Amino acid sequence: MEDAKRTGGESILEQDLSGAAGSAVNQSAAESAVASKAKEQMNASQYSQLQKSAVAGGATPADKSSVAGQEEAKADPDAPEQAPAEEEVHPEEPELLDGTLFANGVDMTKGAKLTFTFEEGLVVSIQPNGDCLQKCLQNPAMPKSQTKGNSLVQDTEAESKVENHRLITVNGEIIRYMADGNFIVYFSDGAITQSDKRRGIWSTVNAAGIRRVRKVKDRTVADDMTPLKIDTKIDPETNATVKIREDGVLTIEYIDQSRLIVMPDGTNILRKKRANDEAGSITYITKDGFVPIRQIYDPVKARAKTVIGLGGTDALMGKDNIMERTNTGMISEVCLPDKTIVSSYLEKQELEGYNQFSSCMIHLIKRYDFSVVKVRQDGEVCMITANERAFLNDIGKQMDDFGSNDYDYFFELFGIPNERRSGVYTANLDKGRIWTEDEEGNYFIAYSNGDTVEKMSVSFNLD
């Protein structure tokens, strides 16, 4: 149900945020609304004269031909009716598509999804496109019918203040789903967008404090003439600039170009430079009661558009830094309470044939006991236990700092599934099976319905 609610909420959100959070006013929609209103106020003769004057004054050839065809039809009523001209549809440019929803024509919202549940009642779900959905399971409020005739008092907290769950996108936006059905969106620059279904409006306050209101029904946009008040102070000890906006947003800019934004609900967004003078930035998103998220962006890798080679030729790429395998230069890391780190990034790999590629989100799960799980968006899962990882290190490079510097398991994770060693488990979510191989080449397969298959390796060497 959460998936259905999310997809429905996101579709509404994508349609509404495109006009509410943008900086430019949709003039074409406003002009069309004004034109339709003017058409209703004019009679038919005045409107036809206006059409003729538009044609004479410089209308396009297509408009002229359509008006001429209408006049010929009126002049000759016995003539057969002409089919209306088909409207030319221009396909949307791929550069204008949202990278978090589509990549090389692949729907990034479909595929494998990871869900983690903890004792505190926190449920963390990592979506196929890398977005992180978090929800705290709480007991529902006691209904008013059960509070009559006793000393119990119903919870009086307004539904507009109660947060059901939140979604943190791979781009750093925080979408809060409120109990009354509205949305509150926090952006990494301090802007806030929220909806009001009862009034039918979307309101946006940008980082400068300018408020813009968009009416969904009328499709009109208006800006407030007076911006929100922003008080600015400078800390004499750290020389940090402190800004407090009228709606409760606190912004602290440090001298090392780091910036901390505290939202009205206590959500912290800290953006700072990467260590060792590397290009890009690191963003930390934290909130009490929710898991922290770390997002790393490298503009150099984003421009490089790294493509993984065919098969297992580049299996060891990224053994020192997983950023080397990303195609977009963006990695989103979810730090779970049990010290597990889930890294999500987009990987583009070459396929057989000329100019054939596939894009897929990769979720890399590194547990505290040094076991590793790789989950691809298309349903492939590869699991390496801590004992198997230690065994691969012993027969491989034998790195001293096990768990940090060893990388022999990378070839098993990112290599060809049929060439993986014994002890490595491979699963396919689409086919509902998991299999492994032992040292003698025997295959053991378990299906989701409980069936098991053993394929024994037979040797014809009679010696």
VEXDREN-2710 file (C-alpha; in Angstrom, 1 decimal):
% VEXDREN-2710
k/r/px/py/pz
1/MET/0.0/0.0/0.0
2/GLU/2.9/2.3/0.7
3/ASP/4.2/1.7/-2.8
4/ALA/0.8/2.6/-4.3
5/LYS/0.6/5.6/-2.1
6/ARG/4.1/6.6/-3.0
7/THR/3.6/6.3/-6.7
8/GLY/0.4/8.2/-6.6
9/GLY/1.8/10.9/-4.4
10/GLU/4.9/11.2/-6.6
11/SER/2.9/11.5/-9.7
12/ILE/0.9/14.4/-8.2
13/LEU/4.0/15.8/-6.7
14/GLU/5.9/15.8/-10.1
15/GLN/3.0/17.6/-11.7
16/ASP/2.5/20.2/-9.0
17/LEU/6.1/20.9/-8.1
18/SER/7.0/21.6/-11.7
19/GLY/5.1/24.9/-11.5
20/ALA/5.3/25.7/-7.8
21/ALA/9.0/25.3/-7.2
22/GLY/10.2/26.7/-10.5
23/SER/11.4/30.2/-10.8
24/ALA/9.7/31.2/-14.1
25/VAL/5.9/31.8/-14.4
26/ASN/4.1/29.6/-16.9
27/GLN/3.1/32.4/-19.2
28/SER/1.7/30.1/-21.9
29/ALA/-0.9/28.6/-19.6
30/ALA/-1.9/32.0/-18.3
31/GLU/-2.2/33.4/-21.8
32/SER/-4.4/30.4/-22.9
33/ALA/-6.6/30.9/-19.9
34/VAL/-7.0/34.6/-20.7
35/ALA/-7.8/33.8/-24.3
36/SER/-10.5/31.3/-23.4
37/LYS/-12.1/33.8/-21.0
38/ALA/-12.1/36.4/-23.7
39/LYS/-13.7/34.0/-26.2
40/GLU/-16.5/33.3/-23.8
41/GLN/-17.2/37.1/-23.5
42/MET/-17.3/37.6/-27.3
43/ASN/-20.1/36.5/-29.6
44/ALA/-19.4/34.2/-32.6
45/SER/-19.1/37.0/-35.2
46/GLN/-16.6/39.0/-33.1
47/TYR/-14.5/35.9/-32.6
48/SER/-14.6/35.0/-36.3
49/GLN/-13.5/38.5/-37.2
50/LEU/-10.7/38.2/-34.6
51/GLN/-9.6/34.9/-36.3
52/LYS/-9.5/36.5/-39.7
53/SER/-7.5/39.5/-38.5
54/ALA/-5.1/37.1/-36.9
55/VAL/-4.6/35.2/-40.2
56/ALA/-4.2/38.4/-42.1
57/GLY/-1.8/39.8/-39.5
58/GLY/0.8/37.1/-39.6
59/ALA/-0.6/33.7/-38.6
60/THR/1.3/30.6/-39.4
61/PRO/0.7/28.7/-42.7
62/ALA/-0.8/25.9/-40.8
63/ASP/-3.3/28.2/-39.1
64/LYS/-4.2/29.8/-42.4
65/SER/-4.9/26.5/-44.1
66/SER/-7.1/25.4/-41.2
67/VAL/-9.1/28.6/-41.3
68/ALA/-9.3/28.4/-45.1
69/GLY/-10.6/24.9/-44.9
70/GLN/-13.3/25.9/-42.4
71/GLU/-14.4/28.7/-44.7
72/GLU/-14.6/26.4/-47.7
73/ALA/-16.7/23.9/-45.7
74/LYS/-19.1/26.7/-44.8
75/ALA/-19.4/27.8/-48.5
76/ASP/-20.0/24.3/-49.8
77/PRO/-22.2/22.4/-47.3
78/ASP/-22.5/19.4/-49.7
79/ALA/-18.7/18.8/-49.8
80/PRO/-17.5/15.9/-47.7
81/GLU/-16.1/16.7/-44.3
82/GLN/-12.4/16.7/-44.1
83/ALA/-10.7/14.8/-41.3
84/PRO/-9.0/17.1/-38.8
85/ALA/-5.3/17.5/-39.3
86/GLU/-3.3/15.4/-36.9
87/GLU/-1.4/17.4/-34.3
88/GLU/2.4/16.9/-34.6
89/VAL/3.8/15.5/-31.4
90/HIS/7.4/16.4/-30.6
91/PRO/9.1/13.8/-28.5
92/GLU/10.6/15.1/-25.3
93/GLU/14.4/15.6/-25.4
94/PRO/16.2/13.0/-23.3
95/GLU/18.2/15.7/-21.6
96/LEU/15.0/17.2/-20.2
97/LEU/13.9/13.9/-18.6
98/ASP/14.4/13.5/-14.8
99/GLY/17.4/11.3/-14.3
100/THR/16.0/9.8/-11.1
101/LEU/13.0/8.5/-13.0
102/PHE/14.4/7.6/-16.4
103/ALA/17.8/6.5/-17.6
104/ASN/18.4/5.5/-21.2
105/GLY/14.6/4.8/-21.5
106/VAL/14.5/2.6/-18.4
107/ASP/11.9/3.4/-15.8
108/MET/14.0/3.8/-12.6
109/THR/10.9/3.5/-10.3
110/LYS/10.5/-0.2/-11.1
111/GLY/12.7/-3.0/-9.9
112/ALA/14.2/-4.5/-6.8
113/LYS/13.4/-2.7/-3.5
114/LEU/15.2/-3.1/-0.2
115/THR/13.3/-2.9/3.1
116/PHE/14.8/-3.0/6.6
117/THR/12.8/-3.2/9.9
118/PHE/14.3/-2.4/13.3
119/GLU/13.1/-2.9/16.9
120/GLU/12.4/0.8/17.4
121/GLY/9.6/0.6/14.9
122/LEU/11.5/2.3/12.2
123/VAL/11.0/0.9/8.7
124/VAL/13.6/2.0/6.0
125/SER/12.8/1.2/2.4
126/ILE/15.2/1.9/-0.4
127/GLN/13.4/2.4/-3.7
128/PRO/14.6/1.1/-7.0
129/ASN/15.8/4.6/-8.1
130/GLY/17.8/5.1/-4.8
131/ASP/15.2/7.2/-2.9
132/CYS/14.9/6.3/0.8
133/LEU/11.5/6.0/2.3
134/GLN/11.4/6.1/6.2
135/LYS/8.5/5.5/8.4
136/CYS/8.1/5.2/12.2
137/LEU/5.4/2.7/13.2
138/GLN/3.4/4.2/16.0
139/ASN/0.2/3.2/17.8
140/PRO/-2.8/5.0/16.2
141/ALA/-4.6/7.7/18.2
142/MET/-7.5/6.5/20.4
143/PRO/-10.8/7.4/18.7
144/LYS/-13.1/9.9/20.3
145/SER/-15.8/7.3/20.9
146/GLN/-13.6/5.4/23.4
147/THR/-12.8/8.5/25.4
148/LYS/-16.4/9.3/26.5
149/GLY/-17.3/8.5/30.0
150/ASN/-13.8/8.1/31.4
151/SER/-10.8/10.1/32.3
152/LEU/-9.0/9.5/29.0
153/VAL/-8.4/12.5/26.7
154/GLN/-8.2/12.3/23.0
155/ASP/-5.0/13.3/21.3
156/THR/-5.5/16.9/20.2
157/GLU/-2.5/17.2/17.9
158/ALA/-3.6/18.5/14.5
159/GLU/-3.2/16.1/11.6
160/SER/-1.3/18.8/9.7
161/LYS/1.5/18.5/12.3
162/VAL/1.7/14.7/12.2
163/GLU/4.1/13.1/9.8
164/ASN/3.3/9.7/8.5
165/HIS/6.5/9.1/6.6
166/ARG/9.2/10.9/4.6
167/LEU/11.0/10.3/1.4
168/ILE/14.6/11.5/0.8
169/THR/15.4/11.6/-2.9
170/VAL/18.9/11.0/-4.4
171/ASN/19.0/14.7/-5.2
172/GLY/18.6/15.7/-1.6
173/GLU/15.0/16.7/-1.5
174/ILE/13.0/15.7/1.6
175/ILE/9.3/15.0/1.0
176/ARG/7.2/14.8/4.2
177/TYR/3.8/13.0/3.9
178/MET/1.5/14.5/6.5
179/ALA/-1.5/12.9/8.1
180/ASP/-4.0/15.3/6.5
181/GLY/-2.8/14.3/3.0
182/ASN/-0.6/17.3/2.3
183/PHE/3.1/17.4/1.4
184/ILE/5.9/19.5/2.7
185/VAL/9.1/19.5/0.6
186/TYR/12.5/20.7/2.0
187/PHE/15.2/21.6/-0.5
188/SER/18.9/21.6/0.1
189/ASP/19.2/25.4/-0.4
190/GLY/16.6/26.1/2.3
191/ALA/13.6/26.5/0.1
192/ILE/10.3/25.0/1.3
193/THR/7.3/23.9/-0.7
194/GLN/4.0/22.8/0.8
195/SER/0.5/21.9/-0.4
196/ASP/-2.9/22.8/0.9
197/LYS/-5.5/20.5/-0.5
198/ARG/-8.4/22.2/1.2
199/ARG/-7.6/25.6/-0.4
200/GLY/-6.2/24.0/-3.6
201/ILE/-2.8/25.8/-3.6
202/TRP/0.9/25.1/-3.5
203/SER/3.1/27.7/-1.8
204/THR/6.9/28.0/-2.2
205/VAL/9.3/30.0/-0.2
206/ASN/12.8/30.2/-1.8
207/ALA/16.1/30.8/0.0
208/ALA/15.7/34.6/-0.4
209/GLY/12.4/34.5/1.5
210/ILE/10.2/35.3/-1.5
211/ARG/6.8/33.5/-1.3
212/ARG/5.0/32.2/-4.4
213/VAL/1.5/30.8/-4.4
214/ARG/0.2/28.6/-7.2
215/LYS/-3.5/27.8/-7.5
216/VAL/-4.0/24.4/-8.9
217/LYS/-7.5/24.9/-10.2
218/ASP/-7.0/28.3/-11.9
219/ARG/-3.3/27.5/-12.8
220/THR/-2.3/31.0/-11.7
221/VAL/0.9/32.0/-10.0
222/ALA/1.4/35.0/-7.8
223/ASP/4.3/36.3/-5.8
224/ASP/4.0/38.2/-2.5
225/MET/5.2/41.7/-2.7
226/THR/6.8/41.6/0.7
227/PRO/9.5/38.9/1.3
228/LEU/9.9/37.1/4.6
229/LYS/12.1/38.8/7.1
230/ILE/15.6/37.4/7.4
231/ASP/17.8/38.4/10.4
232/THR/21.5/38.1/9.8
233/LYS/24.2/37.9/12.5
234/ILE/27.9/37.1/12.5
235/ASP/29.5/35.0/15.2
236/PRO/32.6/36.8/16.5
237/GLU/34.4/33.6/17.5
238/THR/33.9/31.5/14.4
239/ASN/33.1/34.2/11.9
240/ALA/30.1/32.1/10.8
241/THR/27.1/33.9/9.3
242/VAL/23.9/33.0/11.0
243/LYS/20.6/33.7/9.1
244/ILE/17.1/33.2/10.7
245/ARG/14.2/33.4/8.3
246/GLU/10.7/34.4/9.5
247/ASP/9.3/30.9/8.8
248/GLY/11.8/29.3/11.2
249/VAL/14.6/28.2/8.8
250/LEU/18.1/28.6/10.3
251/THR/21.1/28.8/8.0
252/ILE/24.7/28.9/9.2
253/GLU/27.5/29.5/6.7
254/TYR/31.0/28.7/7.9
255/ILE/34.3/30.2/6.7
256/ASP/35.3/26.8/5.1
257/GLN/32.3/27.1/2.8
258/SER/30.3/24.5/4.8
259/ARG/26.6/25.3/5.2
260/LEU/24.2/24.0/7.8
261/ILE/20.4/24.4/7.3
262/VAL/18.0/23.6/10.1
263/MET/14.4/23.2/9.0
264/PRO/11.4/24.1/11.2
265/ASP/10.8/20.4/12.2
266/GLY/14.5/19.9/13.2
267/THR/15.8/18.3/10.0
268/ASN/19.5/19.2/9.5
269/ILE/21.1/19.5/6.1
270/LEU/24.8/19.9/6.2
271/ARG/26.8/20.4/3.0
272/LYS/30.6/20.5/3.0
273/LYS/33.5/20.0/0.6
274/ARG/35.0/16.6/0.1
275/ALA/38.2/15.7/1.9
276/ASN/41.7/15.7/0.3
277/ASP/40.8/18.6/-2.0
278/GLU/38.6/16.4/-4.1
279/ALA/36.0/18.0/-6.3
280/GLY/32.4/17.9/-5.3
281/SER/30.5/18.0/-2.1
282/ILE/29.1/15.7/0.7
283/THR/25.6/16.3/2.1
284/TYR/24.4/14.9/5.4
285/ILE/20.7/14.7/6.1
286/THR/19.8/13.9/9.7
287/LYS/16.7/14.0/11.9
288/ASP/16.0/12.6/15.3
289/GLY/14.1/9.3/15.0
290/PHE/15.2/8.6/11.4
291/VAL/18.4/7.1/9.9
292/PRO/21.0/9.6/8.6
293/ILE/21.8/9.8/4.9
294/ARG/25.0/10.8/3.2
295/GLN/25.1/11.9/-0.4
296/ILE/28.4/12.3/-2.3
297/TYR/28.6/14.2/-5.6
298/ASP/31.6/14.3/-7.9
299/PRO/31.3/16.7/-10.8
300/VAL/34.3/15.2/-12.6
301/LYS/32.7/11.7/-12.6
302/ALA/29.4/13.2/-13.6
303/ARG/31.0/14.7/-16.8
304/ALA/33.0/11.5/-17.5
305/LYS/29.9/9.3/-17.8
306/THR/31.8/6.1/-16.9
307/VAL/30.7/3.0/-18.8
308/ILE/31.6/-0.4/-17.5
309/GLY/33.1/-2.8/-20.0
310/LEU/31.6/-6.0/-21.4
311/GLY/31.4/-9.0/-19.1
312/GLY/33.9/-9.0/-16.2
313/THR/36.7/-7.0/-17.7
314/ASP/36.1/-4.1/-15.3
315/ALA/35.1/-6.2/-12.3
316/LEU/37.9/-4.7/-10.1
317/MET/37.0/-1.1/-11.0
318/GLY/36.1/0.8/-7.9
319/LYS/38.0/-1.3/-5.4
320/ASP/39.6/1.8/-4.0
321/ASN/36.7/4.1/-4.4
322/ILE/33.2/3.0/-5.5
323/MET/32.7/6.4/-7.1
324/GLU/34.8/5.1/-10.1
325/ARG/31.9/2.9/-11.2
326/THR/29.2/5.5/-11.1
327/ASN/27.8/7.0/-14.3
328/THR/26.2/10.1/-12.8
329/GLY/28.9/10.9/-10.2
330/MET/26.3/10.6/-7.4
331/ILE/26.3/8.1/-4.5
332/SER/23.6/7.9/-1.8
333/GLU/24.5/6.2/1.4
334/VAL/22.0/5.1/4.1
335/CYS/23.6/4.5/7.5
336/LEU/21.3/2.0/9.3
337/PRO/21.2/1.7/13.2
338/ASP/23.0/-1.7/13.1
339/LYS/26.0/0.0/11.4
340/THR/25.1/-1.3/8.0
341/ILE/25.8/1.0/5.1
342/VAL/23.7/0.8/1.9
343/SER/25.3/2.6/-1.1
344/SER/23.2/3.2/-4.1
345/TYR/24.4/4.5/-7.5
346/LEU/23.6/4.3/-11.2
347/GLU/25.8/2.0/-13.3
348/LYS/26.0/1.9/-17.1
349/GLN/27.4/-1.2/-18.7
350/GLU/28.3/-2.2/-22.2
351/LEU/26.3/-5.0/-23.9
352/GLU/27.0/-7.3/-26.8
353/GLY/26.5/-5.6/-30.2
354/TYR/27.2/-2.2/-31.5
355/ASN/26.4/0.8/-29.3
356/GLN/24.3/-1.3/-26.8
357/PHE/24.3/-0.3/-23.2
358/SER/22.2/-1.0/-20.1
359/SER/21.6/1.3/-17.1
360/CYS/20.8/-0.1/-13.7
361/MET/20.8/1.0/-10.1
362/ILE/23.2/-0.9/-7.9
363/HIS/22.6/-1.2/-4.1
364/LEU/25.7/-2.3/-2.3
365/ILE/25.0/-3.5/1.3
366/LYS/28.1/-3.6/3.6
367/ARG/27.3/-5.1/7.0
368/TYR/29.2/-4.6/10.2
369/ASP/30.5/-8.3/10.2
370/PHE/32.2/-7.6/6.8
371/SER/29.6/-9.6/4.8
372/VAL/28.6/-7.9/1.5
373/VAL/25.4/-8.1/-0.6
374/LYS/24.9/-6.6/-4.0
375/VAL/21.4/-6.0/-5.4
376/ARG/20.8/-4.9/-8.9
377/GLN/17.7/-3.1/-10.0
378/ASP/16.9/-5.9/-12.5
379/GLY/16.6/-8.5/-9.7
380/GLU/20.1/-10.0/-9.5
381/VAL/21.4/-10.5/-6.0
382/CYS/24.9/-11.6/-5.0
383/MET/25.8/-12.5/-1.4
384/ILE/29.2/-13.0/0.1
385/THR/29.5/-14.0/3.7
386/ALA/32.3/-12.8/6.0
387/ASN/33.9/-16.2/6.0
388/GLU/33.9/-16.5/2.2
389/ARG/35.3/-13.0/2.0
390/ALA/38.1/-13.9/4.3
391/PHE/38.7/-17.1/2.2
392/LEU/38.9/-15.1/-1.0
393/ASN/41.4/-12.7/0.6
394/ASP/43.6/-15.7/1.8
395/ILE/43.8/-17.2/-1.7
396/GLY/44.1/-13.8/-3.3
397/LYS/46.2/-10.8/-2.5
398/GLN/46.2/-11.5/1.3
399/MET/45.8/-7.9/2.4
400/ASP/46.6/-7.2/6.0
401/ASP/43.8/-4.9/6.9
402/PHE/40.9/-7.3/6.3
403/GLY/37.5/-5.5/5.9
404/SER/39.0/-2.3/4.7
405/ASN/41.7/-2.9/2.1
406/ASP/40.9/-6.3/0.7
407/TYR/39.3/-6.3/-2.7
408/ASP/39.4/-9.9/-4.0
409/TYR/35.6/-10.2/-3.4
410/PHE/35.0/-7.5/-6.0
411/PHE/35.6/-9.9/-8.9
412/GLU/32.8/-12.2/-7.5
413/LEU/30.4/-9.2/-6.9
414/PHE/30.8/-7.6/-10.3
415/GLY/31.9/-10.5/-12.4
416/ILE/29.8/-12.8/-14.6
417/PRO/27.4/-14.8/-12.4
418/ASN/28.2/-18.2/-14.0
419/GLU/31.9/-17.7/-13.3
420/ARG/31.6/-17.1/-9.5
421/ARG/33.5/-19.3/-7.1
422/SER/32.0/-21.8/-4.7
423/GLY/30.5/-20.3/-1.5
424/VAL/29.1/-17.2/-3.3
425/TYR/25.3/-17.2/-3.4
426/THR/23.5/-15.8/-6.4
427/ALA/19.8/-15.1/-6.5
428/ASN/17.4/-14.0/-9.2
429/LEU/14.3/-12.2/-7.9
430/ASP/12.5/-12.4/-11.3
431/LYS/12.9/-16.2/-11.5
432/GLY/12.6/-16.7/-7.8
433/ARG/15.6/-18.9/-7.2
434/ILE/19.0/-18.9/-5.4
435/TRP/21.9/-21.1/-6.2
436/THR/25.5/-21.7/-5.3
437/GLU/28.3/-24.1/-6.3
438/ASP/30.8/-26.1/-4.3
439/GLU/34.5/-26.9/-4.9
440/GLU/33.6/-29.9/-7.0
441/GLY/31.4/-28.1/-9.4
442/ASN/28.1/-29.3/-8.0
443/TYR/25.2/-26.9/-8.3
444/PHE/22.5/-26.4/-5.6
445/ILE/19.4/-24.5/-6.5
446/ALA/16.5/-23.5/-4.2
447/TYR/13.3/-22.0/-5.6
448/SER/10.8/-19.7/-4.0
449/ASN/8.1/-22.4/-3.8
450/GLY/10.4/-24.6/-1.8
451/ASP/11.6/-26.9/-4.5
452/THR/15.3/-27.8/-4.6
453/VAL/17.5/-29.1/-7.4
454/GLU/20.9/-30.6/-7.2
455/LYS/23.1/-30.8/-10.3
456/MET/26.0/-33.1/-9.7
457/SER/29.2/-32.7/-11.6
458/VAL/30.2/-36.0/-13.3
459/SER/33.8/-36.7/-14.2
460/PHE/34.5/-39.1/-17.1
461/ASN/38.2/-39.4/-16.2
462/LEU/38.4/-43.1/-15.5
463/ASP/41.9/-42.9/-14.1
END
